[in-house]
């Protein structure tokens, strides 16, 4: 009997050592970790040879890494770690010749829509229906007719006696 009680206690201790949940029911909150600049296809396509560093910074933002030993290169690195989702990591490198863009080295980047869909927590959300069909409009009850408002009197209207006699 004591052997059975010892086995039950050890099984209980094992469940407490698991870090992903407490008692198998309550899971700790884990924050999303986002680092760097999220660069999309549209942003990368806007970078053309001959653009200045300021123009590149306006389109892509401040680079995550600027190396003083390689002043002719800016590295844009993006990472996203979210619980329950695959980690994302992308690296875009912009090469300069002096103060102008020479080239851009970018992997296959997602479009803006694809990026938003990849980070969205709600995957199967239908867009709201904004218009009624003709059949639905015909099925609506007819609103009651309103009486026409009483005609406004023309000219000044006095509801008090005049202060002076005429």
Beta strands, then each sheet from edge to edge (+ up, - down):
strand 1: 33-36
strand 2: 65-66
strand 3: 73-81
strand 4: 88-97
strand 5: 100-106
sheet 1: 1+ 3- 2+
sheet 2: 1+ 3- 4+ 5-
end
